[in-house]
Amino acid sequence: MICFLTSTTVLPENSGLNPANRFVDELHEHFPSPCRALFICSDPDSRDITDFYTNATKAEFEKAGFPIDDIRPLDSRNEEQAAVLVRESDLIFLAGGHVPTQNRFFHKIGLCDLLKDYHGIIIGISAGSMNSAEIVYSRPEKKGEAIDPDYQRFLKGLNLTKANLLPHYQENKDHILDGLRIYEDIAYPDSMGRTFYAIPDGSYLFIDERKEELRGETYMISGGIFKKISSDGETVVLR
């Protein structure tokens, strides 16, 4: 299995797939042909949104020179077919969206177990990348979550990596939720005894059987301490 865990695969300012940090070059080295793809939703009941992003993802990848012979969405319409759909796929997209909602769906379809014998490519996008961790850090993101004592910030994930990613760093770094700064007042305290990696759009975590590398600009939050550990074009080896 090969994983690309990203904030986003598309950079709007470049009108196409992210060319930074060898993302497109690395993808060319591993992209399957023929390619049967599966787009696993973030919200199983938001069918129109899932269909939109399924089709948009196929279009963006084909425009960048990655032909996809077939792409199917996986949501509440066909969740009972999850095992077959995963087994028949060469490429799996894990959608972006609300982390806890997606996490519940992943558990419902038993995705962690289904991926144990999967040998294709996985591309995580935002929430999909976060839910790929062994223990997911589900940072509050909707109004009321940061002050809800029952909100679960740590969830069981897909166990594709031990690394906790915080996507869209540049976009979110100054965001206020429930009167709290999402980094200084939420993520920093939550990092006591843990490590999070904040990545801007364009950076990603690459995983294969031999290595696990953070590629591009990355910030580490650990024990309440925040520091930049790499810049664009640089790599941080996790294993």
C-alpha positions in Angstrom: 0.0 0.0 0.0 1.1 3.5 -0.8 -0.4 6.5 0.9 -0.4 10.2 0.1 -2.0 12.0 3.0 -2.6 15.6 2.0 -4.4 18.8 3.1 -5.7 18.9 -0.5 -4.6 17.5 -3.8 -5.6 20.7 -5.6 -4.0 24.1 -5.2 -6.5 26.7 -6.5 -3.8 29.2 -7.4 -2.3 26.6 -9.8 -5.6 25.5 -11.2 -4.7 21.8 -11.0 -3.0 19.1 -8.9 -0.4 20.2 -6.4 2.9 20.2 -8.2 4.9 21.1 -5.0 7.1 18.7 -3.1 7.2 16.1 -5.8 3.5 15.2 -5.3 2.8 14.8 -9.0 6.1 13.2 -9.8 5.7 10.7 -7.1 2.2 9.9 -8.2 3.4 9.3 -11.7 5.8 6.7 -10.4 3.0 4.7 -8.6 -0.2 5.5 -10.5 -2.0 2.2 -11.6 -3.0 1.5 -15.1 -5.8 0.6 -15.6 -7.2 2.5 -12.7 -10.4 1.7 -10.9 -11.0 4.3 -8.2 -13.2 4.5 -5.1 -14.2 7.8 -3.5 -15.1 7.2 0.2 -17.3 10.0 1.5 -17.0 12.1 4.7 -20.7 12.2 5.3 -22.7 9.1 4.1 -25.9 11.1 3.9 -24.6 14.0 1.8 -25.0 12.3 -1.5 -25.0 15.3 -3.8 -21.8 16.6 -2.2 -20.2 13.2 -2.5 -21.2 12.9 -6.2 -19.9 16.4 -6.9 -16.5 15.7 -5.4 -16.3 12.2 -6.9 -16.7 13.7 -10.4 -14.6 16.7 -9.7 -11.7 14.6 -8.4 -11.8 12.4 -11.5 -11.8 15.4 -13.8 -8.8 17.0 -12.0 -6.7 13.9 -12.1 -7.5 13.2 -15.7 -6.6 16.8 -16.6 -3.3 16.3 -14.9 -2.5 13.2 -17.0 -3.8 10.5 -14.6 -6.5 8.6 -16.4 -9.2 6.9 -14.2 -11.1 4.2 -16.0 -13.9 4.1 -13.4 -14.6 5.9 -10.1 -17.4 5.0 -7.7 -18.5 6.8 -4.6 -19.0 4.9 -1.4 -21.6 6.3 1.0 -24.9 5.2 2.6 -26.3 4.2 -0.8 -23.9 1.2 -1.2 -22.2 0.8 2.2 -23.1 -2.9 2.3 -20.9 -3.4 -0.7 -17.9 -1.8 1.0 -15.7 -4.9 1.1 -16.2 -5.6 -2.6 -15.7 -2.0 -3.6 -12.4 -1.8 -1.7 -11.2 -5.1 -3.0 -11.9 -4.1 -6.6 -10.2 -0.7 -6.3 -6.7 0.3 -7.4 -6.9 3.8 -6.0 -8.9 5.0 -2.9 -9.7 8.6 -2.1 -10.6 9.4 1.5 -12.7 12.6 1.3 -12.3 15.8 3.3 -15.1 17.0 5.6 -16.1 16.7 9.3 -13.7 14.3 11.0 -16.0 12.7 13.6 -18.8 12.2 11.0 -16.4 10.4 8.6 -14.8 8.5 11.5 -18.2 7.0 12.4 -18.8 5.9 8.8 -15.4 4.3 8.6 -16.2 2.3 11.7 -19.6 1.4 10.4 -18.2 -0.1 7.2 -15.2 -1.7 9.0 -12.8 0.2 6.8 -9.7 -0.4 9.0 -10.1 -4.1 8.6 -10.9 -3.9 4.9 -7.6 -2.0 4.3 -5.4 -4.6 6.0 -5.1 -6.6 2.8 -5.3 -3.7 0.4 -2.3 -3.2 -1.9 -3.3 -0.1 -4.0 -2.9 3.6 -3.5 -4.7 5.7 -0.9 -5.0 9.5 -1.2 -6.2 11.2 1.9 -7.7 14.7 1.7 -7.9 16.8 4.9 -10.3 14.8 7.2 -9.5 11.6 5.3 -5.8 12.2 6.2 -6.6 12.9 9.8 -8.7 9.7 10.1 -5.8 7.7 8.7 -4.0 7.8 12.0 -3.9 5.0 14.5 -5.4 7.4 17.2 -7.0 10.3 15.4 -6.8 13.8 16.9 -10.2 15.2 16.1 -9.7 18.8 16.7 -12.9 20.7 17.3 -14.1 22.5 14.2 -17.8 23.2 14.4 -19.4 25.8 16.7 -19.9 24.4 20.1 -17.5 21.5 19.8 -14.6 23.3 21.6 -16.7 23.9 24.7 -18.6 20.7 24.7 -17.4 18.5 27.6 -18.7 15.4 25.8 -16.9 16.1 22.5 -14.4 13.3 21.8 -11.1 14.7 20.7 -9.3 11.3 20.3 -10.8 8.5 18.2 -9.7 5.2 16.8 -8.6 5.6 13.2 -7.5 3.5 10.2 -4.0 2.8 11.6 -2.2 3.7 8.4 0.2 5.9 10.4 0.9 7.0 13.9 1.3 10.6 12.8 -1.5 13.1 13.6 -1.9 15.7 10.8 -3.5 19.1 11.1 -4.3 20.1 7.5 -4.7 23.6 6.1 -2.4 25.3 8.5 -2.1 28.6 6.7 -5.8 28.8 6.3 -6.7 27.9 9.9 -3.8 29.2 12.0 -5.6 32.4 13.1 -9.1 30.8 13.3 -11.2 31.4 16.5 -13.8 28.8 17.6 -16.1 29.2 20.5 -13.9 32.2 21.6 -10.8 30.0 21.6 -7.8 30.1 19.2 -7.7 26.7 17.6 -4.0 26.4 17.8 -2.8 28.2 20.9 -5.9 27.5 23.1 -6.9 24.1 21.8 -4.2 22.2 19.9 -1.3 23.3 22.1 -2.8 22.0 25.4 -4.1 18.9 23.6 -0.5 18.1 22.5 0.7 17.4 26.1 2.2 13.9 25.8 1.5 13.8 22.1 2.8 15.2 18.8 0.8 16.8 16.0 2.0 17.9 12.6 0.4 21.0 11.1 0.8 21.1 7.3 -0.3 23.9 4.8 -1.9 23.1 1.5 0.9 21.7 -0.7 2.6 19.5 1.9 1.7 15.9 2.5 2.8 12.7 4.3 4.1 9.9 2.0 4.0 6.3 3.1 5.2 3.1 1.5 6.4 -0.2 2.9 10.0 1.2 3.4 9.5 4.8 4.6 7.2 7.4 6.0 8.1 11.0 5.1 6.6 14.5 5.7 7.2 16.4 2.5 7.1 20.2 2.4 6.5 22.9 4.9 5.6 21.3 8.3 5.1 22.5 11.9 5.4 20.3 14.9 3.3 20.8 18.0 4.4 18.6 20.9 4.1 19.1 24.7 2.6 22.5 24.1 5.6 23.7 22.1 5.2 24.8 18.5 8.1 24.9 16.0 8.7 24.8 12.3 10.6 21.6 11.3 10.8 21.9 7.5 10.2 24.2 4.5 8.9 23.6 1.0 11.2 21.2 -0.9 12.4 19.6 2.4 11.6 16.2 3.9 11.2 15.0 7.4 11.8 11.3 7.8 9.4 9.7 10.4 10.7 6.1 9.7 
